[in-house]
């Protein structure tokens, strides 16, 4: 595609085309939409993105994004702090919260182990999880990672790390189709998979039979 | 979907979800992508959008976006200023430029007549086109509007306005599938449709037979 008639416009199109899943034609349509909208609206849009990096904090307990030191989940007296659900990122927190089936708290890893992308255990918030377990206040760890090879690897790594502690490690039921991403699962299936969570040990035993 | 754990993040997601064709889940993925990217990159993204409204001008000749008073097409000595191609918006300018088949200049209407969306002839840059015609320097007007009912209506409105002048009004060949948008047409088909443009009068006569 040739260059655009305005460098300022070209820059905006290039920036929009960097968004995940957005090609150049879609970026062009978006830039035109923003250019046609009111100046205040385009400014609100731009400032909302810039403000994220300046104002968003991460919950010191679970790693979820937050406006304060503690996120609204960890800060709530209604949540059971002894049950921790381990997830890949905040989209999974949102997805599970939408099911209304979970009353514990979360632990956001910030990714999963992926040798292909050069992500090892040290890049993830796994140490924080072990510290929580060692504090002795937990009654259950629920693994809610994606049903992919990377998710399985991470599940197993965490399980081995926590195996020596007496805390039961469970995994959300594999009602979710293999290969699908957690956030795209319908709420009923995802909710059911939390209710029907299975002890991780019994899954390993079944695999080895 | 429930509210997000951070109001700042929620605002960013809501702004991204206003983009055309972007739902809330995609907006969430985009916001997370921007949050995970470097602060400088997120700032560059936000500023590129804000800058559009401040720095982009519209060519005083054709209405195309531009960094200067004249766009690069109207300002080029190589372009034939006597042939004017009438298009809906700048995406169509870019699409036709990419074919490399047109050496004239453009006239950007800024939309097409659409009673459904409340867009009448007065909302469009049609007066400017008539002024150009009255200046007596044109040899041909090419109508390159979408092949939709709204496009047809706008074609006919412009044709009637210019009918009394002696300037030939042509229309790009209807090799483009009916109902498709100009910008999504492949370059070969779109280029051919410029080369094989047909006198508008002969099309009306064929319709009436």
Boltz contact constraints between the chains, C-beta under 6 A:
constraints:
  - contact:
      token1: [A, 2]
      token2: [B, 97]
      max_distance: 6.0
  - contact:
      token1: [A, 2]
      token2: [B, 98]
      max_distance: 6.0
  - contact:
      token1: [A, 5]
      token2: [B, 64]
      max_distance: 6.0
  - contact:
      token1: [A, 5]
      token2: [B, 65]
      max_distance: 6.0
  - contact:
      token1: [A, 5]
      token2: [B, 66]
      max_distance: 6.0
  - contact:
      token1: [A, 5]
      token2: [B, 71]
      max_distance: 6.0
  - contact:
      token1: [A, 5]
      token2: [B, 72]
      max_distance: 6.0
  - contact:
      token1: [A, 6]
      token2: [B, 56]
      max_distance: 6.0
  - contact:
      token1: [A, 6]
      token2: [B, 65]
      max_distance: 6.0
  - contact:
      token1: [A, 6]
      token2: [B, 66]
      max_distance: 6.0
  - contact:
      token1: [A, 6]
      token2: [B, 67]
      max_distance: 6.0
  - contact:
      token1: [A, 7]
      token2: [B, 67]
      max_distance: 6.0
  - contact:
      token1: [A, 8]
      token2: [B, 51]
      max_distance: 6.0
  - contact:
      token1: [A, 8]
      token2: [B, 52]
      max_distance: 6.0
  - contact:
      token1: [A, 8]
      token2: [B, 55]
      max_distance: 6.0
  - contact:
      token1: [A, 8]
      token2: [B, 56]
      max_distance: 6.0
  - contact:
      token1: [A, 9]
      token2: [B, 56]
      max_distance: 6.0
  - contact:
      token1: [A, 9]
      token2: [B, 65]
      max_distance: 6.0
  - contact:
      token1: [A, 11]
      token2: [B, 48]
      max_distance: 6.0
  - contact:
      token1: [A, 12]
      token2: [B, 48]
      max_distance: 6.0
  - contact:
      token1: [A, 12]
      token2: [B, 49]
      max_distance: 6.0
  - contact:
      token1: [A, 12]
      token2: [B, 52]
      max_distance: 6.0
  - contact:
      token1: [A, 15]
      token2: [B, 45]
      max_distance: 6.0
  - contact:
      token1: [A, 15]
      token2: [B, 48]
      max_distance: 6.0
  - contact:
      token1: [A, 19]
      token2: [B, 30]
      max_distance: 6.0
  - contact:
      token1: [A, 20]
      token2: [B, 29]
      max_distance: 6.0
  - contact:
      token1: [A, 20]
      token2: [B, 33]
      max_distance: 6.0
  - contact:
      token1: [A, 29]
      token2: [B, 20]
      max_distance: 6.0
  - contact:
      token1: [A, 30]
      token2: [B, 19]
      max_distance: 6.0
  - contact:
      token1: [A, 33]
      token2: [B, 20]
      max_distance: 6.0
  - contact:
      token1: [A, 34]
      token2: [B, 49]
      max_distance: 6.0
  - contact:
      token1: [A, 35]
      token2: [B, 52]
      max_distance: 6.0
  - contact:
      token1: [A, 39]
      token2: [B, 53]
      max_distance: 6.0
  - contact:
      token1: [A, 42]
      token2: [B, 49]
      max_distance: 6.0
  - contact:
      token1: [A, 42]
      token2: [B, 53]
      max_distance: 6.0
  - contact:
      token1: [A, 43]
      token2: [B, 50]
      max_distance: 6.0
  - contact:
      token1: [A, 45]
      token2: [B, 15]
      max_distance: 6.0
  - contact:
      token1: [A, 45]
      token2: [B, 49]
      max_distance: 6.0
  - contact:
      token1: [A, 46]
      token2: [B, 46]
      max_distance: 6.0
  - contact:
      token1: [A, 46]
      token2: [B, 49]
      max_distance: 6.0
  - contact:
      token1: [A, 46]
      token2: [B, 50]
      max_distance: 6.0
  - contact:
      token1: [A, 48]
      token2: [B, 11]
      max_distance: 6.0
  - contact:
      token1: [A, 48]
      token2: [B, 12]
      max_distance: 6.0
  - contact:
      token1: [A, 48]
      token2: [B, 15]
      max_distance: 6.0
  - contact:
      token1: [A, 49]
      token2: [B, 12]
      max_distance: 6.0
  - contact:
      token1: [A, 49]
      token2: [B, 34]
      max_distance: 6.0
  - contact:
      token1: [A, 49]
      token2: [B, 42]
      max_distance: 6.0
  - contact:
      token1: [A, 49]
      token2: [B, 45]
      max_distance: 6.0
  - contact:
      token1: [A, 49]
      token2: [B, 46]
      max_distance: 6.0
  - contact:
      token1: [A, 50]
      token2: [B, 43]
      max_distance: 6.0
  - contact:
      token1: [A, 50]
      token2: [B, 46]
      max_distance: 6.0
  - contact:
      token1: [A, 51]
      token2: [B, 8]
      max_distance: 6.0
  - contact:
      token1: [A, 52]
      token2: [B, 8]
      max_distance: 6.0
  - contact:
      token1: [A, 52]
      token2: [B, 12]
      max_distance: 6.0
  - contact:
      token1: [A, 52]
      token2: [B, 35]
      max_distance: 6.0
  - contact:
      token1: [A, 53]
      token2: [B, 39]
      max_distance: 6.0
  - contact:
      token1: [A, 53]
      token2: [B, 42]
      max_distance: 6.0
  - contact:
      token1: [A, 55]
      token2: [B, 8]
      max_distance: 6.0
  - contact:
      token1: [A, 56]
      token2: [B, 6]
      max_distance: 6.0
  - contact:
      token1: [A, 56]
      token2: [B, 8]
      max_distance: 6.0
  - contact:
      token1: [A, 56]
      token2: [B, 9]
      max_distance: 6.0
  - contact:
      token1: [A, 64]
      token2: [B, 5]
      max_distance: 6.0
  - contact:
      token1: [A, 65]
      token2: [B, 5]
      max_distance: 6.0
  - contact:
      token1: [A, 65]
      token2: [B, 6]
      max_distance: 6.0
  - contact:
      token1: [A, 65]
      token2: [B, 9]
      max_distance: 6.0
  - contact:
      token1: [A, 66]
      token2: [B, 5]
      max_distance: 6.0
  - contact:
      token1: [A, 66]
      token2: [B, 6]
      max_distance: 6.0
  - contact:
      token1: [A, 67]
      token2: [B, 6]
      max_distance: 6.0
  - contact:
      token1: [A, 67]
      token2: [B, 7]
      max_distance: 6.0
  - contact:
      token1: [A, 71]
      token2: [B, 5]
      max_distance: 6.0
  - contact:
      token1: [A, 72]
      token2: [B, 5]
      max_distance: 6.0
  - contact:
      token1: [A, 97]
      token2: [B, 2]
      max_distance: 6.0
  - contact:
      token1: [A, 98]
      token2: [B, 1]
      max_distance: 6.0
  - contact:
      token1: [A, 98]
      token2: [B, 2]
      max_distance: 6.0
